[in-house]
Amino acid sequence: MDRVRLAIVGCGNISQLNAPGYLRHPRCEVVALCDTEPQRAERRAREWGITPRVYSDLKQVLEDSAVDAVELLTPTWMHADQIVAALAAGKHVSCQKPLAITLAEADRIADAVARARTTFRVTENFLYYPPIVKAKELLDAGVIGEPSLVRIHTTRAVNITGGGMELDPDAMVWRRDRGRNPGGPLYDDGVHKYATAALWIGEIGDISAIVSHGADFLAETPAAAMWRFKGRDCLGIIDYTASPEMTIRARYYKADEFFEIHGSRGIIWVTRCTGEMLDMPAVVLLRGTETVSYQVPADWRLGFDGAAADFVDSLIAGRQPAQDVSTAKHILSVPLAIYEAARIGRPVAPAPLG
Ligand SMILES: NC(=O)c1ccc[n+]([C@@H]2O[C@H](COP(=O)([O-])OP(=O)(O)OC[C@H]3O[C@@H](n4cnc5c(N)ncnc54)[C@H](O)[C@@H]3O)[C@@H](O)[C@H]2O)c1
């Protein structure tokens, strides 16, 4: 394969960030768009300046022999059936996080991946966001010595200074369906952050957690979870708060996050992801009396562009792109373990890696 002919399935909110990396890749052609609301696909085609085939049913995409690969950007509860069908049809599959809504579905997907002759990966844009990649480079170079703690904080806001992304409220309809959506930000957003922690340090071990639930099951703030990384003398802590009366600087979502990685010789901060809440360089290294700033590119969309490029480049090179199904199952199991740990008041083990 020297070019990838891609179909984007699901032309809702996240397609705005997900598609540009494919559209600009010189060896990728977006040949088809599919949405059960085809006017959404037609609108995206106009916005993106392309003239793809427009389908309203995934089956039509899977029957199109001029489609090599699909990028699934559909509601999460549909992922398992769609991944299995697309692999069975001989397509390469990239699917937005989270992998699925249950571990049983993750196992069904893993079986389909094991049978498939094509490639599967979960699109995890955090793994390609330049400040997160820079922190990984610094860690791997031993710049902060032996890591002892990773802390990941998320502030959720109601008001942001930027215009924000145009978000269709329909995206909240399936998220509010408790039968089809296991939780709020600790699941839907948290998977990015557990994936980041696992990228930096490794497999996540037994988890303890406190999760607050107000009237709105999607609110989940304040919440905190902690764990020890398997085989490492290093803890992970993730916490979520809401600051509804504070306007934060952000251009995409109504949230921002910062990360701390503490080590025996220093501390790394990654100070921005979806927003620009902290008026600081994107990556800061503290080494005793010395502070080093890294002005790495920090537009949030770059992570999506990197994820798109890696999928296309991996298919052409015949290698497995991140995030493979085993890692994606481990990462999915983390929020499910957090909810269970919070419910029973005892530590819960996530699914092991591999
Ligand atoms: N990486 C990120 O930062 C990020 C952010 C938001 C959402 N997501 C993930 O992306 C996925 C989509 O989320 P969203 O917020 O864009 O949702 P959305 O509801 O805005 O978009 C989903 C789209 O899929 C279409 N659709 C529904 N059923 C379909 C079917 N059977 N075939 C084809 N199209 C169908 C809908 O009409 C809609 O246009 C979810 O898994 C979500 O977790 C990832």
The ligand as a MOL file (V3000), in Angstrom:
LIG
                    3D

  0  0  0     0  0            999 V3000
M  V30 BEGIN CTAB
M  V30 COUNTS 44 48 0 0 0
M  V30 BEGIN ATOM
M  V30 1 N -10.2500 12.6220 21.2700 0
M  V30 2 C -11.0560 13.4890 21.8280 0
M  V30 3 O -10.6260 14.4640 22.4260 0
M  V30 4 C -12.5400 13.2720 21.7360 0
M  V30 5 C -13.3850 14.3480 22.0210 0
M  V30 6 C -14.7480 14.1600 21.8610 0
M  V30 7 C -15.2640 12.9390 21.4880 0
M  V30 8 N -14.4190 11.8870 21.2740 0 CHG=1
M  V30 9 C -14.9590 10.5590 20.9140 0
M  V30 10 O -15.4220 10.5950 19.5690 0
M  V30 11 C -16.6270 9.8180 19.4440 0
M  V30 12 C -17.7250 10.7320 18.8870 0
M  V30 13 O -17.9610 11.7750 19.7960 0
M  V30 14 P -18.6070 13.1730 19.3310 0
M  V30 15 O -18.5410 14.0700 20.5070 0
M  V30 16 O -18.0200 13.6300 18.0540 0 CHG=-1
M  V30 17 O -20.1170 12.7090 19.0980 0
M  V30 18 P -21.2100 13.3410 18.1330 0
M  V30 19 O -22.5200 12.8500 18.6410 0
M  V30 20 O -20.9740 14.8150 17.9630 0
M  V30 21 O -20.8660 12.6790 16.7170 0
M  V30 22 C -21.2210 11.3680 16.3760 0
M  V30 23 C -21.6770 11.3700 14.9170 0
M  V30 24 O -21.9050 10.0150 14.5440 0
M  V30 25 C -23.1010 9.9850 13.7690 0
M  V30 26 N -23.6200 8.6160 13.8280 0
M  V30 27 C -24.4100 8.0630 14.7850 0
M  V30 28 N -24.6410 6.7530 14.4840 0
M  V30 29 C -23.9710 6.4870 13.3410 0
M  V30 30 C -23.8290 5.3220 12.5400 0
M  V30 31 N -24.3980 4.1690 12.8880 0
M  V30 32 N -23.0700 5.4150 11.4170 0
M  V30 33 C -22.4930 6.5830 11.0480 0
M  V30 34 N -22.6090 7.7270 11.7800 0
M  V30 35 C -23.3400 7.6710 12.9040 0
M  V30 36 C -23.9890 11.0390 14.4020 0
M  V30 37 O -25.0330 11.4460 13.5160 0
M  V30 38 C -22.9870 12.1300 14.6950 0
M  V30 39 O -22.8550 13.0260 13.6120 0
M  V30 40 C -16.9170 9.2580 20.8310 0
M  V30 41 O -16.3880 7.9700 20.9550 0
M  V30 42 C -16.1690 10.2080 21.7580 0
M  V30 43 O -15.7630 9.6190 22.9830 0
M  V30 44 C -13.0720 12.0470 21.3630 0
M  V30 END ATOM
M  V30 BEGIN BOND
M  V30 1 1 1 2
M  V30 2 2 2 3
M  V30 3 1 2 4
M  V30 4 1 4 5
M  V30 5 2 4 44
M  V30 6 2 5 6
M  V30 7 1 6 7
M  V30 8 2 7 8
M  V30 9 1 8 9
M  V30 10 1 8 44
M  V30 11 1 9 10
M  V30 12 1 9 42
M  V30 13 1 10 11
M  V30 14 1 11 12
M  V30 15 1 11 40
M  V30 16 1 12 13
M  V30 17 1 13 14
M  V30 18 2 14 15
M  V30 19 1 14 16
M  V30 20 1 14 17
M  V30 21 1 17 18
M  V30 22 2 18 19
M  V30 23 1 18 20
M  V30 24 1 18 21
M  V30 25 1 21 22
M  V30 26 1 22 23
M  V30 27 1 23 24
M  V30 28 1 23 38
M  V30 29 1 24 25
M  V30 30 1 25 26
M  V30 31 1 25 36
M  V30 32 1 26 27
M  V30 33 1 26 35
M  V30 34 2 27 28
M  V30 35 1 28 29
M  V30 36 1 29 30
M  V30 37 2 29 35
M  V30 38 1 30 31
M  V30 39 2 30 32
M  V30 40 1 32 33
M  V30 41 2 33 34
M  V30 42 1 34 35
M  V30 43 1 36 37
M  V30 44 1 36 38
M  V30 45 1 38 39
M  V30 46 1 40 41
M  V30 47 1 40 42
M  V30 48 1 42 43
M  V30 END BOND
M  V30 END CTAB
M  END
